[in-house]
Amino acid sequence: MLNLDKLKHQDSNNFFLMAGPCAIEGEEIALRIAEKIVTITDKLNIPYIFKGSYRKANRSKGSSFTGIGDEKALKILEKVGKTFDIPTVTDIHESGEAAMAAAYVDVLQIPAFLCRQTDLLIAAANTGKVVNVKKGQFLSAGSMKFAVEKIIEAGNANVILTDRGNTFGYQDLIVDYRGLPEMQSFGVPVVMDCTHSLQQPNQSSGVTGGKPELITTIAKAAIAVGADGLFIETHPDPANAKSDGANMLNLALLEDLLVKLIRIREAII
């Protein structure tokens, strides 16, 4: 089982990184993305968790891409982890999915819209895996202490909280950086989701928009505030990604961004 303490190398004071495609689109591209990121993070001494959703349950339109099949996608996640000897993370959406996904990945992620679902949180906790809970766009940072309490009271102290912005009107999100240290006060690592926090939901087209040109801004500010980790969805061709391409970082830009973030981290520690 992944231990949160192992997310940081013994000789590193770096933030850790959760990164990968929004959804698992196929084995070849998942392995290609993972290999590129592993090469970068190994060079920069950044602890890394590969991210990929085996299924997308929260889509605006019924015709939107949801996945290639649960078992097929989960086996790809497992192969990525074994091939590169790295931990992996994926979302779960219902209590019955927790044990299934836990057989293939190291971290179970609770989507923001579901962060108050008690049965889901407890089911994730009961697997013994690390549980990453995304803060609801509709909640204050302080409210997330109850999600942490539910998981710990279920017997699992391996909890991560991830901020992904706050609802601002009907079609935008904003990031309140005061929330990061407030959630850290609960005694758990806190991550900034640098891509979903730039979404523009509820578009008339039924496809979520985004502002990927501001990913660097969000990431720099998060590291400056003292975030323990970053969450970045990335793809070699975001325009043709099957899910959330509008707010993903082009994979070719990742290394340069991480180098800049390390400099900020070094300046504040």
C-alpha positions as CSV (number, residue, x, y, z in Angstrom):
1,M,0.0,0.0,0.0
2,L,1.2,3.5,-0.8
3,N,2.2,5.4,2.3
4,L,1.8,9.2,2.1
5,D,5.3,9.6,3.7
6,K,6.8,7.9,0.6
7,L,5.3,10.5,-1.7
8,K,8.4,12.6,-0.9
9,H,11.9,11.3,-1.6
10,Q,14.1,11.2,1.5
11,D,16.5,13.6,-0.2
12,S,13.8,15.9,-1.7
13,N,11.8,18.8,-0.4
14,N,9.8,19.0,-3.6
15,F,6.1,19.0,-4.0
16,F,4.6,15.8,-5.4
17,L,2.7,15.6,-8.6
18,M,-0.5,13.8,-9.7
19,A,-0.6,14.0,-13.5
20,G,-1.8,12.2,-16.6
21,P,-4.7,12.2,-19.0
22,C,-8.3,13.0,-17.9
23,A,-9.5,9.6,-19.0
24,I,-7.8,6.4,-20.0
25,E,-8.2,6.4,-23.8
26,G,-6.1,3.4,-24.6
27,E,-3.0,1.5,-23.5
28,E,-0.5,2.9,-25.9
29,I,-1.2,6.6,-25.2
30,A,-1.4,6.0,-21.4
31,L,2.0,4.3,-21.4
32,R,3.4,7.1,-23.6
33,I,2.2,9.8,-21.3
34,A,3.4,8.0,-18.2
35,E,6.9,7.4,-19.7
36,K,7.3,11.1,-20.6
37,I,6.2,12.3,-17.1
38,V,8.3,9.7,-15.3
39,T,11.4,10.8,-17.3
40,I,10.7,14.4,-16.3
41,T,9.9,13.7,-12.6
42,D,12.8,11.4,-12.1
43,K,15.2,14.0,-13.5
44,L,13.7,16.7,-11.3
45,N,13.3,14.5,-8.2
46,I,9.6,15.0,-8.0
47,P,7.5,12.2,-6.4
48,Y,4.9,11.2,-9.0
49,I,1.5,9.5,-9.1
50,F,0.0,8.7,-12.5
51,K,-3.6,9.9,-12.9
52,G,-6.2,8.5,-15.3
53,S,-10.0,8.1,-14.9
54,Y,-11.1,4.6,-15.8
55,R,-14.6,6.0,-16.4
56,K,-16.1,9.5,-16.5
57,A,-19.5,9.5,-14.8
58,N,-20.1,13.3,-14.6
59,R,-20.7,14.5,-18.2
60,S,-22.9,17.4,-19.3
61,K,-24.1,15.6,-22.4
62,G,-25.2,12.0,-22.7
63,S,-23.2,11.6,-25.9
64,S,-19.9,12.6,-24.2
65,F,-17.0,10.1,-24.0
66,T,-17.2,8.2,-20.7
67,G,-14.6,5.4,-21.2
68,I,-13.3,2.4,-23.0
69,G,-14.7,-0.1,-20.5
70,D,-14.1,-0.3,-16.7
71,E,-12.0,-3.5,-16.6
72,K,-10.0,-2.6,-19.7
73,A,-9.1,0.8,-18.4
74,L,-8.3,-0.4,-14.9
75,K,-6.0,-3.0,-16.3
76,I,-4.2,-0.3,-18.2
77,L,-3.8,1.7,-15.0
78,E,-2.4,-1.4,-13.4
79,K,0.0,-1.9,-16.3
80,V,1.2,1.7,-16.1
81,G,1.9,1.3,-12.4
82,K,3.8,-2.0,-12.8
83,T,5.7,-0.9,-15.9
84,F,7.1,2.3,-14.3
85,D,7.0,1.3,-10.7
86,I,4.8,4.3,-9.8
87,P,1.6,4.7,-7.8
88,T,-1.6,5.4,-9.7
89,V,-4.9,7.2,-8.9
90,T,-8.3,7.0,-10.4
91,D,-11.8,8.4,-9.6
92,I,-14.7,6.3,-8.1
93,H,-18.3,7.4,-8.2
94,E,-20.3,4.9,-6.3
95,S,-19.7,2.8,-3.1
96,G,-19.7,-0.4,-5.1
97,E,-16.7,0.8,-7.2
98,A,-14.3,1.2,-4.3
99,A,-13.2,-2.4,-3.9
100,M,-13.1,-3.0,-7.6
101,A,-10.9,0.0,-8.4
102,A,-8.7,-0.6,-5.3
103,A,-7.6,-3.9,-6.8
104,Y,-5.8,-2.0,-9.6
105,V,-4.7,1.4,-8.2
106,D,-3.0,2.9,-5.2
107,V,-5.1,6.0,-4.6
108,L,-8.9,6.3,-4.8
109,Q,-10.1,9.8,-5.8
110,I,-13.5,11.2,-4.7
111,P,-14.8,13.7,-7.3
112,A,-15.6,17.2,-6.1
113,F,-19.4,16.8,-6.7
114,L,-19.4,13.7,-4.4
115,C,-17.2,14.9,-1.6
116,R,-20.1,14.9,0.9
117,Q,-21.3,11.3,0.1
118,T,-20.7,9.5,3.3
119,D,-21.1,6.0,2.0
120,L,-18.7,6.6,-0.8
121,L,-16.1,8.1,1.5
122,I,-16.4,5.2,4.0
123,A,-16.2,2.6,1.2
124,A,-13.0,4.2,-0.1
125,A,-11.6,4.3,3.4
126,N,-12.4,0.7,4.0
127,T,-10.2,-0.4,1.1
128,G,-7.1,0.8,3.0
129,K,-5.9,2.8,0.0
130,V,-4.9,6.4,0.1
131,V,-8.1,8.5,-0.4
132,N,-7.8,11.8,-2.3
133,V,-10.9,13.9,-1.8
134,K,-11.5,16.8,-4.1
135,K,-13.1,19.8,-2.5
136,G,-16.5,20.6,-3.8
137,Q,-16.8,23.8,-5.8
138,F,-19.8,24.6,-3.5
139,L,-17.9,24.2,-0.2
140,S,-15.6,26.3,1.9
141,A,-12.2,24.9,2.7
142,G,-13.2,24.6,6.4
143,S,-16.1,22.3,5.5
144,M,-13.7,19.7,4.2
145,K,-12.7,18.7,7.7
146,F,-15.8,16.6,7.9
147,A,-14.7,14.6,4.9
148,V,-11.4,14.0,6.5
149,E,-13.1,13.0,9.8
150,K,-15.4,10.5,8.0
151,I,-12.4,8.7,6.4
152,I,-10.3,8.7,9.6
153,E,-13.2,7.5,11.7
154,A,-13.5,4.6,9.3
155,G,-10.0,3.6,10.2
156,N,-8.0,5.1,7.4
157,A,-5.6,8.0,8.1
158,N,-4.2,8.1,4.6
159,V,-6.1,11.2,3.3
160,I,-5.3,13.9,0.7
161,L,-7.4,17.0,0.0
162,T,-7.4,18.6,-3.4
163,D,-8.7,22.1,-4.1
164,R,-10.2,22.7,-7.5
165,G,-11.6,26.2,-7.2
166,N,-15.0,27.6,-6.1
167,T,-18.1,28.2,-8.1
168,F,-18.3,31.8,-9.3
169,G,-21.6,32.6,-11.0
170,Y,-22.9,29.9,-13.4
171,Q,-20.0,29.5,-15.8
172,D,-16.7,30.1,-14.0
173,L,-14.5,29.1,-11.1
174,I,-12.1,31.1,-8.9
175,V,-9.4,29.9,-6.6
176,D,-9.2,31.2,-3.0
177,Y,-5.7,30.4,-1.9
178,R,-6.5,30.9,1.8
179,G,-8.1,27.5,1.6
180,L,-4.8,25.6,1.1
181,P,-3.3,26.4,4.5
182,E,-6.7,26.1,6.1
183,M,-7.1,22.5,4.8
184,Q,-3.5,21.8,5.8
185,S,-4.4,22.6,9.4
186,F,-6.5,19.3,9.3
187,G,-3.1,17.4,9.3
188,V,-3.4,16.1,5.7
189,P,-1.4,16.9,2.5
190,V,-3.2,19.5,0.3
191,V,-3.0,19.5,-3.4
192,M,-3.9,22.2,-6.0
193,D,-5.7,21.0,-9.1
194,C,-4.3,23.4,-11.6
195,T,-6.4,22.3,-14.5
196,H,-10.0,21.7,-13.3
197,S,-9.8,25.0,-11.4
198,L,-9.7,26.6,-14.8
199,Q,-12.8,25.0,-16.1
200,Q,-15.7,27.0,-17.5
201,P,-18.7,24.7,-16.7
202,N,-22.3,24.9,-17.9
203,Q,-21.5,26.1,-21.4
204,S,-24.5,26.3,-23.8
205,S,-22.8,23.7,-26.0
206,G,-22.9,21.1,-23.3
207,V,-19.1,20.8,-23.4
208,T,-17.1,22.3,-20.5
209,G,-14.7,25.1,-21.5
210,G,-11.4,26.2,-19.9
211,K,-8.5,28.6,-19.7
212,P,-5.4,26.4,-20.0
213,E,-3.2,29.5,-20.6
214,L,-3.6,30.2,-16.9
215,I,-2.3,26.8,-15.6
216,T,1.1,28.2,-15.0
217,T,-0.4,31.1,-13.0
218,I,-2.5,28.7,-10.8
219,A,0.5,26.4,-10.3
220,K,3.0,29.1,-9.4
221,A,0.6,30.7,-6.8
222,A,-0.1,27.3,-5.3
223,I,3.5,26.5,-4.8
224,A,4.2,30.0,-3.4
225,V,1.4,29.4,-0.9
226,G,2.9,26.1,0.2
227,A,0.8,23.4,-1.5
228,D,2.1,19.9,-0.8
229,G,1.3,18.7,-4.3
230,L,-0.1,19.6,-7.7
231,F,-2.7,17.9,-9.8
232,I,-2.3,18.5,-13.6
233,E,-4.2,16.8,-16.4
234,T,-1.9,16.6,-19.4
235,H,-2.1,15.2,-22.9
236,P,0.2,15.3,-26.0
237,D,-2.7,16.6,-28.1
238,P,-5.3,18.3,-25.8
239,A,-7.4,19.5,-28.7
240,N,-8.1,15.9,-29.7
241,A,-8.3,14.4,-26.2
242,K,-11.5,12.5,-25.6
243,S,-12.3,14.2,-22.3
244,D,-11.6,17.7,-20.8
245,G,-9.2,18.8,-23.5
246,A,-10.3,22.4,-23.1
247,N,-8.4,22.8,-19.8
248,M,-5.5,20.3,-20.1
249,L,-1.9,21.2,-20.3
250,N,0.0,20.2,-23.4
251,L,2.5,17.5,-22.4
252,A,5.3,19.3,-24.2
253,L,5.0,22.2,-21.7
254,L,5.1,20.2,-18.5
255,E,8.9,20.0,-17.9
256,D,9.4,23.8,-18.3
257,L,6.6,24.5,-15.9
258,L,7.9,22.1,-13.3
259,V,11.4,23.6,-13.5
260,K,9.9,27.0,-12.8
261,L,7.9,25.6,-9.9
262,I,10.9,24.0,-8.3
263,R,12.6,27.4,-8.2
264,I,9.6,28.9,-6.4
265,R,9.6,26.0,-4.0
266,E,13.3,26.4,-3.3
267,A,12.8,30.1,-2.6
268,I,10.1,29.6,0.1
269,I,11.6,26.7,2.1
